[in-house]
Amino acid sequence: MGDEFGNDFVTIMDDDGNEFELEHLDTAEIGGEIYMAFVPADMDEDDEDFGLVILKVVAQDGEDVFATVDDEVELQAAYDLFTQRLSDDDDFDDEDVDEDDDE
């Protein structure tokens, strides 16, 4: 997904019928499975409860749908990959800012 048009937002519904808007941060393939990382769209980054929401893309009735990741090992592997990739993006962005400040 390209960043040139900004981040994507999706609305999902939990098992209780509650709707949540999430901001898509990244997509990755791990072991042949597709995972997507999100943050709640209305959450403050300074909030101590701020965190990633990781969902797995699964086929259901011929359609791709989001599913929670129930396996702790699988979830930890996806979490580790996304936090590393997002950290690398932040490091890259910080380097861009530092270079601009030197000019």
Jmol script that loads the backbone (N, CA, C; Angstrom):
load data "model"
ATOM      1  N   MET A   1       0.841  -1.174   0.000  1.00  0.00           N
ATOM      2  CA  MET A   1       0.000   0.000   0.000  1.00  0.00           C
ATOM      3  C   MET A   1       0.883   1.233   0.000  1.00  0.00           C
ATOM      4  N   GLY A   2       0.609   2.138  -0.859  1.00  0.00           N
ATOM      5  CA  GLY A   2       1.457   3.301  -0.984  1.00  0.00           C
ATOM      6  C   GLY A   2       1.195   4.340   0.075  1.00  0.00           C
ATOM      7  N   ASP A   3       2.276   4.992   0.500  1.00  0.00           N
ATOM      8  CA  ASP A   3       2.156   6.050   1.494  1.00  0.00           C
ATOM      9  C   ASP A   3       1.867   7.408   0.860  1.00  0.00           C
ATOM     10  N   GLU A   4       1.937   7.503  -0.475  1.00  0.00           N
ATOM     11  CA  GLU A   4       1.765   8.794  -1.110  1.00  0.00           C
ATOM     12  C   GLU A   4       0.373   9.386  -0.899  1.00  0.00           C
ATOM     13  N   PHE A   5      -0.603   8.556  -0.580  1.00  0.00           N
ATOM     14  CA  PHE A   5      -1.955   9.043  -0.352  1.00  0.00           C
ATOM     15  C   PHE A   5      -2.360   8.964   1.116  1.00  0.00           C
ATOM     16  N   GLY A   6      -1.411   8.711   2.002  1.00  0.00           N
ATOM     17  CA  GLY A   6      -1.707   8.613   3.420  1.00  0.00           C
ATOM     18  C   GLY A   6      -2.050   7.195   3.814  1.00  0.00           C
ATOM     19  N   ASN A   7      -2.300   7.021   5.081  1.00  0.00           N
ATOM     20  CA  ASN A   7      -2.613   5.696   5.617  1.00  0.00           C
ATOM     21  C   ASN A   7      -4.053   5.320   5.334  1.00  0.00           C
ATOM     22  N   ASP A   8      -4.311   4.032   5.367  1.00  0.00           N
ATOM     23  CA  ASP A   8      -5.655   3.509   5.133  1.00  0.00           C
ATOM     24  C   ASP A   8      -6.345   3.250   6.467  1.00  0.00           C
ATOM     25  N   PHE A   9      -7.644   3.406   6.468  1.00  0.00           N
ATOM     26  CA  PHE A   9      -8.448   3.151   7.650  1.00  0.00           C
ATOM     27  C   PHE A   9      -9.486   2.097   7.314  1.00  0.00           C
ATOM     28  N   VAL A  10      -9.735   1.214   8.269  1.00  0.00           N
ATOM     29  CA  VAL A  10     -10.768   0.199   8.117  1.00  0.00           C
ATOM     30  C   VAL A  10     -11.635   0.200   9.367  1.00  0.00           C
ATOM     31  N   THR A  11     -12.870  -0.191   9.196  1.00  0.00           N
ATOM     32  CA  THR A  11     -13.777  -0.353  10.332  1.00  0.00           C
ATOM     33  C   THR A  11     -14.057  -1.838  10.475  1.00  0.00           C
ATOM     34  N   ILE A  12     -13.831  -2.352  11.680  1.00  0.00           N
ATOM     35  CA  ILE A  12     -14.094  -3.767  11.937  1.00  0.00           C
ATOM     36  C   ILE A  12     -15.139  -3.881  13.044  1.00  0.00           C
ATOM     37  N   MET A  13     -15.774  -5.035  13.107  1.00  0.00           N
ATOM     38  CA  MET A  13     -16.775  -5.280  14.132  1.00  0.00           C
ATOM     39  C   MET A  13     -16.348  -6.500  14.934  1.00  0.00           C
ATOM     40  N   ASP A  14     -16.412  -6.376  16.266  1.00  0.00           N
ATOM     41  CA  ASP A  14     -16.055  -7.516  17.113  1.00  0.00           C
ATOM     42  C   ASP A  14     -17.251  -8.454  17.262  1.00  0.00           C
ATOM     43  N   ASP A  15     -17.054  -9.519  18.016  1.00  0.00           N
ATOM     44  CA  ASP A  15     -18.103 -10.531  18.190  1.00  0.00           C
ATOM     45  C   ASP A  15     -19.339  -9.988  18.897  1.00  0.00           C
ATOM     46  N   ASP A  16     -19.181  -8.873  19.634  1.00  0.00           N
ATOM     47  CA  ASP A  16     -20.309  -8.277  20.354  1.00  0.00           C
ATOM     48  C   ASP A  16     -21.031  -7.217  19.534  1.00  0.00           C
ATOM     49  N   GLY A  17     -20.585  -6.987  18.298  1.00  0.00           N
ATOM     50  CA  GLY A  17     -21.234  -5.996  17.442  1.00  0.00           C
ATOM     51  C   GLY A  17     -20.684  -4.593  17.584  1.00  0.00           C
ATOM     52  N   ASN A  18     -19.610  -4.415  18.359  1.00  0.00           N
ATOM     53  CA  ASN A  18     -18.995  -3.097  18.518  1.00  0.00           C
ATOM     54  C   ASN A  18     -18.091  -2.806  17.328  1.00  0.00           C
ATOM     55  N   GLU A  19     -18.188  -1.583  16.774  1.00  0.00           N
ATOM     56  CA  GLU A  19     -17.359  -1.200  15.647  1.00  0.00           C
ATOM     57  C   GLU A  19     -16.137  -0.430  16.120  1.00  0.00           C
ATOM     58  N   PHE A  20     -14.996  -0.676  15.449  1.00  0.00           N
ATOM     59  CA  PHE A  20     -13.745   0.004  15.748  1.00  0.00           C
ATOM     60  C   PHE A  20     -13.109   0.453  14.454  1.00  0.00           C
ATOM     61  N   GLU A  21     -12.612   1.682  14.438  1.00  0.00           N
ATOM     62  CA  GLU A  21     -11.876   2.161  13.280  1.00  0.00           C
ATOM     63  C   GLU A  21     -10.390   1.998  13.563  1.00  0.00           C
ATOM     64  N   LEU A  22      -9.693   1.366  12.619  1.00  0.00           N
ATOM     65  CA  LEU A  22      -8.273   1.102  12.765  1.00  0.00           C
ATOM     66  C   LEU A  22      -7.496   1.746  11.627  1.00  0.00           C
ATOM     67  N   GLU A  23      -6.302   2.198  11.947  1.00  0.00           N
ATOM     68  CA  GLU A  23      -5.406   2.757  10.945  1.00  0.00           C
ATOM     69  C   GLU A  23      -4.389   1.685  10.558  1.00  0.00           C
ATOM     70  N   HIS A  24      -4.320   1.363   9.279  1.00  0.00           N
ATOM     71  CA  HIS A  24      -3.408   0.336   8.776  1.00  0.00           C
ATOM     72  C   HIS A  24      -1.987   0.890   8.728  1.00  0.00           C
ATOM     73  N   LEU A  25      -1.048   0.154   9.333  1.00  0.00           N
ATOM     74  CA  LEU A  25       0.348   0.568   9.351  1.00  0.00           C
ATOM     75  C   LEU A  25       1.222  -0.238   8.405  1.00  0.00           C
ATOM     76  N   ASP A  26       1.002  -1.553   8.333  1.00  0.00           N
ATOM     77  CA  ASP A  26       1.905  -2.402   7.575  1.00  0.00           C
ATOM     78  C   ASP A  26       1.246  -3.747   7.305  1.00  0.00           C
ATOM     79  N   THR A  27       1.729  -4.422   6.273  1.00  0.00           N
ATOM     80  CA  THR A  27       1.291  -5.768   5.927  1.00  0.00           C
ATOM     81  C   THR A  27       2.539  -6.613   5.724  1.00  0.00           C
ATOM     82  N   ALA A  28       2.510  -7.847   6.201  1.00  0.00           N
ATOM     83  CA  ALA A  28       3.668  -8.729   6.050  1.00  0.00           C
ATOM     84  C   ALA A  28       3.208 -10.163   5.845  1.00  0.00           C
ATOM     85  N   GLU A  29       4.048 -10.918   5.140  1.00  0.00           N
ATOM     86  CA  GLU A  29       3.813 -12.345   4.975  1.00  0.00           C
ATOM     87  C   GLU A  29       4.802 -13.092   5.849  1.00  0.00           C
ATOM     88  N   ILE A  30       4.276 -13.989   6.659  1.00  0.00           N
ATOM     89  CA  ILE A  30       5.107 -14.810   7.544  1.00  0.00           C
ATOM     90  C   ILE A  30       4.658 -16.254   7.356  1.00  0.00           C
ATOM     91  N   GLY A  31       5.564 -17.095   6.925  1.00  0.00           N
ATOM     92  CA  GLY A  31       5.238 -18.508   6.755  1.00  0.00           C
ATOM     93  C   GLY A  31       4.071 -18.759   5.823  1.00  0.00           C
ATOM     94  N   GLY A  32       3.947 -17.947   4.786  1.00  0.00           N
ATOM     95  CA  GLY A  32       2.867 -18.117   3.824  1.00  0.00           C
ATOM     96  C   GLY A  32       1.535 -17.521   4.240  1.00  0.00           C
ATOM     97  N   GLU A  33       1.474 -16.913   5.425  1.00  0.00           N
ATOM     98  CA  GLU A  33       0.247 -16.278   5.925  1.00  0.00           C
ATOM     99  C   GLU A  33       0.414 -14.761   5.870  1.00  0.00           C
ATOM    100  N   ILE A  34      -0.684 -14.056   5.626  1.00  0.00           N
ATOM    101  CA  ILE A  34      -0.660 -12.593   5.556  1.00  0.00           C
ATOM    102  C   ILE A  34      -1.165 -12.015   6.874  1.00  0.00           C
ATOM    103  N   TYR A  35      -0.382 -11.087   7.429  1.00  0.00           N
ATOM    104  CA  TYR A  35      -0.734 -10.394   8.669  1.00  0.00           C
ATOM    105  C   TYR A  35      -0.749  -8.900   8.401  1.00  0.00           C
ATOM    106  N   MET A  36      -1.610  -8.194   9.118  1.00  0.00           N
ATOM    107  CA  MET A  36      -1.699  -6.747   8.986  1.00  0.00           C
ATOM    108  C   MET A  36      -1.624  -6.123  10.374  1.00  0.00           C
ATOM    109  N   ALA A  37      -0.879  -5.026  10.464  1.00  0.00           N
ATOM    110  CA  ALA A  37      -0.721  -4.309  11.730  1.00  0.00           C
ATOM    111  C   ALA A  37      -1.520  -3.012  11.666  1.00  0.00           C
ATOM    112  N   PHE A  38      -2.244  -2.745  12.745  1.00  0.00           N
ATOM    113  CA  PHE A  38      -3.091  -1.559  12.857  1.00  0.00           C
ATOM    114  C   PHE A  38      -2.884  -0.907  14.219  1.00  0.00           C
ATOM    115  N   VAL A  39      -3.334   0.326  14.326  1.00  0.00           N
ATOM    116  CA  VAL A  39      -3.507   0.986  15.616  1.00  0.00           C
ATOM    117  C   VAL A  39      -4.919   1.565  15.611  1.00  0.00           C
ATOM    118  N   PRO A  40      -5.538   1.670  16.785  1.00  0.00           N
ATOM    119  CA  PRO A  40      -6.855   2.313  16.840  1.00  0.00           C
ATOM    120  C   PRO A  40      -6.752   3.747  16.327  1.00  0.00           C
ATOM    121  N   ALA A  41      -7.657   4.121  15.435  1.00  0.00           N
ATOM    122  CA  ALA A  41      -7.595   5.429  14.784  1.00  0.00           C
ATOM    123  C   ALA A  41      -7.763   6.580  15.765  1.00  0.00           C
ATOM    124  N   ASP A  42      -8.489   6.358  16.847  1.00  0.00           N
ATOM    125  CA  ASP A  42      -8.770   7.443  17.779  1.00  0.00           C
ATOM    126  C   ASP A  42      -7.868   7.429  19.010  1.00  0.00           C
ATOM    127  N   MET A  43      -6.822   6.620  18.993  1.00  0.00           N
ATOM    128  CA  MET A  43      -5.970   6.476  20.165  1.00  0.00           C
ATOM    129  C   MET A  43      -4.826   7.486  20.138  1.00  0.00           C
ATOM    130  N   ASP A  44      -4.533   8.054  21.282  1.00  0.00           N
ATOM    131  CA  ASP A  44      -3.435   8.989  21.447  1.00  0.00           C
ATOM    132  C   ASP A  44      -2.134   8.209  21.580  1.00  0.00           C
ATOM    133  N   GLU A  45      -1.120   8.554  20.763  1.00  0.00           N
ATOM    134  CA  GLU A  45       0.161   7.841  20.801  1.00  0.00           C
ATOM    135  C   GLU A  45       0.842   7.943  22.160  1.00  0.00           C
ATOM    136  N   ASP A  46       0.508   8.945  22.955  1.00  0.00           N
ATOM    137  CA  ASP A  46       1.101   9.102  24.280  1.00  0.00           C
ATOM    138  C   ASP A  46       0.380   8.273  25.340  1.00  0.00           C
ATOM    139  N   ASP A  47      -0.731   7.648  24.978  1.00  0.00           N
ATOM    140  CA  ASP A  47      -1.494   6.811  25.894  1.00  0.00           C
ATOM    141  C   ASP A  47      -0.674   5.570  26.239  1.00  0.00           C
ATOM    142  N   GLU A  48      -0.583   5.235  27.529  1.00  0.00           N
ATOM    143  CA  GLU A  48       0.213   4.076  27.947  1.00  0.00           C
ATOM    144  C   GLU A  48      -0.360   2.756  27.430  1.00  0.00           C
ATOM    145  N   ASP A  49      -1.633   2.734  27.041  1.00  0.00           N
ATOM    146  CA  ASP A  49      -2.251   1.529  26.497  1.00  0.00           C
ATOM    147  C   ASP A  49      -2.131   1.444  24.980  1.00  0.00           C
ATOM    148  N   PHE A  50      -1.429   2.409  24.364  1.00  0.00           N
ATOM    149  CA  PHE A  50      -1.245   2.431  22.919  1.00  0.00           C
ATOM    150  C   PHE A  50      -0.541   1.157  22.483  1.00  0.00           C
ATOM    151  N   GLY A  51      -1.038   0.505  21.467  1.00  0.00           N
ATOM    152  CA  GLY A  51      -0.395  -0.722  21.011  1.00  0.00           C
ATOM    153  C   GLY A  51      -0.892  -1.160  19.655  1.00  0.00           C
ATOM    154  N   LEU A  52      -0.184  -2.118  19.112  1.00  0.00           N
ATOM    155  CA  LEU A  52      -0.536  -2.668  17.817  1.00  0.00           C
ATOM    156  C   LEU A  52      -1.705  -3.626  17.921  1.00  0.00           C
ATOM    157  N   VAL A  53      -2.519  -3.626  16.894  1.00  0.00           N
ATOM    158  CA  VAL A  53      -3.553  -4.629  16.710  1.00  0.00           C
ATOM    159  C   VAL A  53      -3.101  -5.429  15.497  1.00  0.00           C
ATOM    160  N   ILE A  54      -2.851  -6.711  15.691  1.00  0.00           N
ATOM    161  CA  ILE A  54      -2.386  -7.570  14.605  1.00  0.00           C
ATOM    162  C   ILE A  54      -3.497  -8.535  14.247  1.00  0.00           C
ATOM    163  N   LEU A  55      -3.868  -8.509  12.972  1.00  0.00           N
ATOM    164  CA  LEU A  55      -4.909  -9.396  12.465  1.00  0.00           C
ATOM    165  C   LEU A  55      -4.356 -10.220  11.320  1.00  0.00           C
ATOM    166  N   LYS A  56      -4.873 -11.414  11.176  1.00  0.00           N
ATOM    167  CA  LYS A  56      -4.461 -12.333  10.122  1.00  0.00           C
ATOM    168  C   LYS A  56      -5.529 -12.308   9.032  1.00  0.00           C
ATOM    169  N   VAL A  57      -5.100 -12.346   7.790  1.00  0.00           N
ATOM    170  CA  VAL A  57      -6.031 -12.406   6.670  1.00  0.00           C
ATOM    171  C   VAL A  57      -6.278 -13.881   6.351  1.00  0.00           C
ATOM    172  N   VAL A  58      -7.536 -14.294   6.431  1.00  0.00           N
ATOM    173  CA  VAL A  58      -7.904 -15.687   6.154  1.00  0.00           C
ATOM    174  C   VAL A  58      -9.038 -15.717   5.121  1.00  0.00           C
ATOM    175  N   ALA A  59      -9.096 -16.808   4.376  1.00  0.00           N
ATOM    176  CA  ALA A  59     -10.174 -16.991   3.404  1.00  0.00           C
ATOM    177  C   ALA A  59     -11.377 -17.608   4.113  1.00  0.00           C
ATOM    178  N   GLN A  60     -12.532 -16.988   3.905  1.00  0.00           N
ATOM    179  CA  GLN A  60     -13.769 -17.497   4.497  1.00  0.00           C
ATOM    180  C   GLN A  60     -14.878 -17.329   3.460  1.00  0.00           C
ATOM    181  N   ASP A  61     -15.463 -18.428   3.048  1.00  0.00           N
ATOM    182  CA  ASP A  61     -16.523 -18.411   2.029  1.00  0.00           C
ATOM    183  C   ASP A  61     -16.073 -17.685   0.761  1.00  0.00           C
ATOM    184  N   GLY A  62     -14.806 -17.904   0.376  1.00  0.00           N
ATOM    185  CA  GLY A  62     -14.287 -17.314  -0.851  1.00  0.00           C
ATOM    186  C   GLY A  62     -13.859 -15.860  -0.740  1.00  0.00           C
ATOM    187  N   GLU A  63     -13.927 -15.303   0.451  1.00  0.00           N
ATOM    188  CA  GLU A  63     -13.531 -13.907   0.663  1.00  0.00           C
ATOM    189  C   GLU A  63     -12.412 -13.840   1.686  1.00  0.00           C
ATOM    190  N   ASP A  64     -11.551 -12.816   1.543  1.00  0.00           N
ATOM    191  CA  ASP A  64     -10.531 -12.568   2.556  1.00  0.00           C
ATOM    192  C   ASP A  64     -11.147 -11.752   3.683  1.00  0.00           C
ATOM    193  N   VAL A  65     -10.980 -12.236   4.910  1.00  0.00           N
ATOM    194  CA  VAL A  65     -11.497 -11.543   6.091  1.00  0.00           C
ATOM    195  C   VAL A  65     -10.398 -11.480   7.145  1.00  0.00           C
ATOM    196  N   PHE A  66     -10.559 -10.579   8.093  1.00  0.00           N
ATOM    197  CA  PHE A  66      -9.626 -10.456   9.204  1.00  0.00           C
ATOM    198  C   PHE A  66      -9.995 -11.435  10.305  1.00  0.00           C
ATOM    199  N   ALA A  67      -8.979 -12.030  10.923  1.00  0.00           N
ATOM    200  CA  ALA A  67      -9.186 -12.924  12.058  1.00  0.00           C
ATOM    201  C   ALA A  67      -8.158 -12.590  13.130  1.00  0.00           C
ATOM    202  N   THR A  68      -8.534 -12.808  14.370  1.00  0.00           N
ATOM    203  CA  THR A  68      -7.577 -12.621  15.451  1.00  0.00           C
ATOM    204  C   THR A  68      -6.572 -13.757  15.423  1.00  0.00           C
ATOM    205  N   VAL A  69      -5.405 -13.491  15.983  1.00  0.00           N
ATOM    206  CA  VAL A  69      -4.358 -14.500  16.059  1.00  0.00           C
ATOM    207  C   VAL A  69      -4.385 -15.062  17.469  1.00  0.00           C
ATOM    208  N   ASP A  70      -4.855 -16.294  17.616  1.00  0.00           N
ATOM    209  CA  ASP A  70      -5.022 -16.902  18.933  1.00  0.00           C
ATOM    210  C   ASP A  70      -3.767 -17.608  19.432  1.00  0.00           C
ATOM    211  N   ASP A  71      -2.917 -18.056  18.535  1.00  0.00           N
ATOM    212  CA  ASP A  71      -1.707 -18.768  18.911  1.00  0.00           C
ATOM    213  C   ASP A  71      -0.649 -17.759  19.379  1.00  0.00           C
ATOM    214  N   GLU A  72      -0.187 -17.901  20.619  1.00  0.00           N
ATOM    215  CA  GLU A  72       0.765 -16.937  21.212  1.00  0.00           C
ATOM    216  C   GLU A  72       2.097 -16.884  20.464  1.00  0.00           C
ATOM    217  N   VAL A  73       2.598 -18.024  20.007  1.00  0.00           N
ATOM    218  CA  VAL A  73       3.875 -18.062  19.283  1.00  0.00           C
ATOM    219  C   VAL A  73       3.739 -17.343  17.947  1.00  0.00           C
ATOM    220  N   GLU A  74       2.645 -17.623  17.244  1.00  0.00           N
ATOM    221  CA  GLU A  74       2.365 -16.983  15.960  1.00  0.00           C
ATOM    222  C   GLU A  74       2.208 -15.470  16.137  1.00  0.00           C
ATOM    223  N   LEU A  75       1.464 -15.071  17.162  1.00  0.00           N
ATOM    224  CA  LEU A  75       1.249 -13.654  17.440  1.00  0.00           C
ATOM    225  C   LEU A  75       2.560 -12.958  17.792  1.00  0.00           C
ATOM    226  N   GLN A  76       3.394 -13.585  18.600  1.00  0.00           N
ATOM    227  CA  GLN A  76       4.671 -12.990  18.988  1.00  0.00           C
ATOM    228  C   GLN A  76       5.584 -12.815  17.781  1.00  0.00           C
ATOM    229  N   ALA A  77       5.595 -13.787  16.868  1.00  0.00           N
ATOM    230  CA  ALA A  77       6.416 -13.684  15.660  1.00  0.00           C
ATOM    231  C   ALA A  77       5.970 -12.505  14.801  1.00  0.00           C
ATOM    232  N   ALA A  78       4.664 -12.343  14.643  1.00  0.00           N
ATOM    233  CA  ALA A  78       4.141 -11.219  13.860  1.00  0.00           C
ATOM    234  C   ALA A  78       4.439  -9.902  14.565  1.00  0.00           C
ATOM    235  N   TYR A  79       4.237  -9.860  15.879  1.00  0.00           N
ATOM    236  CA  TYR A  79       4.503  -8.646  16.659  1.00  0.00           C
ATOM    237  C   TYR A  79       5.978  -8.238  16.532  1.00  0.00           C
ATOM    238  N   ASP A  80       6.883  -9.199  16.681  1.00  0.00           N
ATOM    239  CA  ASP A  80       8.314  -8.902  16.588  1.00  0.00           C
ATOM    240  C   ASP A  80       8.673  -8.335  15.221  1.00  0.00           C
ATOM    241  N   LEU A  81       8.130  -8.937  14.163  1.00  0.00           N
ATOM    242  CA  LEU A  81       8.419  -8.451  12.813  1.00  0.00           C
ATOM    243  C   LEU A  81       7.900  -7.036  12.619  1.00  0.00           C
ATOM    244  N   PHE A  82       6.649  -6.791  13.004  1.00  0.00           N
ATOM    245  CA  PHE A  82       6.074  -5.463  12.802  1.00  0.00           C
ATOM    246  C   PHE A  82       6.784  -4.397  13.636  1.00  0.00           C
ATOM    247  N   THR A  83       7.098  -4.697  14.887  1.00  0.00           N
ATOM    248  CA  THR A  83       7.773  -3.679  15.704  1.00  0.00           C
ATOM    249  C   THR A  83       9.158  -3.374  15.144  1.00  0.00           C
ATOM    250  N   GLN A  84       9.851  -4.385  14.620  1.00  0.00           N
ATOM    251  CA  GLN A  84      11.159  -4.144  14.000  1.00  0.00           C
ATOM    252  C   GLN A  84      11.007  -3.289  12.751  1.00  0.00           C
ATOM    253  N   ARG A  85      10.058  -3.639  11.896  1.00  0.00           N
ATOM    254  CA  ARG A  85       9.859  -2.879  10.655  1.00  0.00           C
ATOM    255  C   ARG A  85       9.429  -1.449  10.942  1.00  0.00           C
ATOM    256  N   LEU A  86       8.540  -1.271  11.902  1.00  0.00           N
ATOM    257  CA  LEU A  86       8.086   0.079  12.235  1.00  0.00           C
ATOM    258  C   LEU A  86       9.197   0.874  12.898  1.00  0.00           C
ATOM    259  N   SER A  87      10.023   0.224  13.691  1.00  0.00           N
ATOM    260  CA  SER A  87      11.175   0.881  14.308  1.00  0.00           C
ATOM    261  C   SER A  87      12.167   1.313  13.237  1.00  0.00           C
ATOM    262  N   ASP A  88      12.402   0.450  12.246  1.00  0.00           N
ATOM    263  CA  ASP A  88      13.289   0.790  11.140  1.00  0.00           C
ATOM    264  C   ASP A  88      12.759   1.994  10.374  1.00  0.00           C
ATOM    265  N   ASP A  89      11.434   2.062  10.163  1.00  0.00           N
ATOM    266  CA  ASP A  89      10.826   3.210   9.498  1.00  0.00           C
ATOM    267  C   ASP A  89      11.047   4.477  10.300  1.00  0.00           C
ATOM    268  N   ASP A  90      10.888   4.406  11.635  1.00  0.00           N
ATOM    269  CA  ASP A  90      11.102   5.569  12.488  1.00  0.00           C
ATOM    270  C   ASP A  90      12.554   6.013  12.435  1.00  0.00           C
ATOM    271  N   ASP A  91      13.493   5.070  12.443  1.00  0.00           N
ATOM    272  CA  ASP A  91      14.911   5.410  12.350  1.00  0.00           C
ATOM    273  C   ASP A  91      15.203   6.101  11.040  1.00  0.00           C
ATOM    274  N   PHE A  92      14.611   5.620   9.946  1.00  0.00           N
ATOM    275  CA  PHE A  92      14.812   6.218   8.638  1.00  0.00           C
ATOM    276  C   PHE A  92      14.260   7.642   8.628  1.00  0.00           C
ATOM    277  N   ASP A  93      13.053   7.828   9.188  1.00  0.00           N
ATOM    278  CA  ASP A  93      12.444   9.154   9.243  1.00  0.00           C
ATOM    279  C   ASP A  93      13.294  10.106  10.076  1.00  0.00           C
ATOM    280  N   ASP A  94      13.854   9.643  11.197  1.00  0.00           N
ATOM    281  CA  ASP A  94      14.708  10.476  12.039  1.00  0.00           C
ATOM    282  C   ASP A  94      15.964  10.900  11.291  1.00  0.00           C
ATOM    283  N   GLU A  95      16.541   9.984  10.499  1.00  0.00           N
ATOM    284  CA  GLU A  95      17.728  10.319   9.716  1.00  0.00           C
ATOM    285  C   GLU A  95      17.404  11.376   8.685  1.00  0.00           C
ATOM    286  N   ASP A  96      16.226  11.303   8.058  1.00  0.00           N
ATOM    287  CA  ASP A  96      15.820  12.315   7.074  1.00  0.00           C
ATOM    288  C   ASP A  96      15.735  13.676   7.735  1.00  0.00           C
ATOM    289  N   VAL A  97      15.158  13.754   8.919  1.00  0.00           N
ATOM    290  CA  VAL A  97      15.012  15.022   9.635  1.00  0.00           C
ATOM    291  C   VAL A  97      16.386  15.581   9.981  1.00  0.00           C
ATOM    292  N   ASP A  98      17.281  14.706  10.498  1.00  0.00           N
ATOM    293  CA  ASP A  98      18.612  15.154  10.866  1.00  0.00           C
ATOM    294  C   ASP A  98      19.362  15.707   9.676  1.00  0.00           C
ATOM    295  N   GLU A  99      19.248  15.065   8.504  1.00  0.00           N
ATOM    296  CA  GLU A  99      19.928  15.540   7.313  1.00  0.00           C
ATOM    297  C   GLU A  99      19.390  16.894   6.900  1.00  0.00           C
ATOM    298  N   ASP A 100      18.078  17.091   6.996  1.00  0.00           N
ATOM    299  CA  ASP A 100      17.475  18.372   6.631  1.00  0.00           C
ATOM    300  C   ASP A 100      17.932  19.480   7.553  1.00  0.00           C
ATOM    301  N   ASP A 101      18.162  19.159   8.827  1.00  0.00           N
ATOM    302  CA  ASP A 101      18.576  20.179   9.796  1.00  0.00           C
ATOM    303  C   ASP A 101      19.998  20.681   9.523  1.00  0.00           C
ATOM    304  N   ASP A 102      20.838  19.851   8.869  1.00  0.00           N
ATOM    305  CA  ASP A 102      22.216  20.227   8.613  1.00  0.00           C
ATOM    306  C   ASP A 102      22.356  21.186   7.449  1.00  0.00           C
ATOM    307  N   GLU A 103      21.355  21.322   6.640  1.00  0.00           N
ATOM    308  CA  GLU A 103      21.444  22.151   5.433  1.00  0.00           C
ATOM    309  C   GLU A 103      21.331  23.611   5.760  1.00  0.00           C
TER     310      GLU A 103
END
end "model"
wireframe off; spacefill off
backbone 0.3
color backbone group
